[in-house]
């Protein structure tokens, strides 16, 4: 998943990486390909990100 390292984490920040501080959603739209990347319960780590609960990447070009 093409997640920028400086992406905002809803309910958390790099200063407060506690996974219990909010639902910790990350939402990124890949323009051109029209793909939404959604991560839940995300924690920023030195290596990138850890997703404790779920991740999904639906295409936004079709209506389901």
ZIQUI-V208799 format. One record per backbone hydrogen bond with DSSP energy under -0.5 kcal/mol. CO is the residue of the C=O (numbers start at 1). NH is the residue of the N-H. Records with the same first field share a line. If there is no record, write none. Layout:
# ZIQUI-V208799
CO=NH, NH
This chain:
# ZIQUI-V208799
1=3
2=4
4=7
8=10
9=12
10=24
16=13
18=21
20=22
23=41
24=42
25=10
26=39
28=30, 37
29=31
30=34, 35
31=33
34=60
35=30, 37
36=38
37=28
38=56
39=26
40=53, 54
41=52
43=50
45=48
48=45
50=43, 52
54=40
56=38
58=36
62=64
